[in-house]
């Protein structure tokens, strides 16, 4: 039973990695972009939606951790008002 679990975990990990390797677009939270699961990936561009709901610190994670050369910030103040205020 233990060996089967280990085998299934390795197989799941392999399949996840294969899917990420073949993807043209990866959707993730800003913080998840800095996770170990995405280590080894460089992003050409990053699009952050609902940016008025994000902190500056979380927005810089994909740029710093994934080496993004382009950053697009999107948001509609009529949909969700800014909830993060900086001083």
C-alpha positions, 0 to 999 in steps of 0.5 A, a space after each residue: 500500500 505504501 509503495 503504491 502511494 509513493 508511485 501514485 505521488 510520483 506519477 501525479 507529480 510527473 503529469 503536473 510537470 508535463 502539463 506545465 512544461 507544455 502550457 502556453 499560458 499558466 494561470 496562478 495567483 501572484 504569490 503562487 508564482 513564487 512557489 517551488 512548483 513553478 521553479 525553473 519557469 521564466 515568464 516572458 509576460 505577466 498579466 495581473 487582473 483585479 490589481 486594485 485588490 492586490 498589494 504591491 508586494 504580491 505584484 512584484 513576486 512574479 516579476 522577481 521570481 519568474 523574470 518577467 520582462 512585461 507586466 500588465 496590470 488590469 482592473 476596473 474600479 467600477 467592478 471592485 473598488 481598491 481595497 489596498 491603500 498605500 502610503 
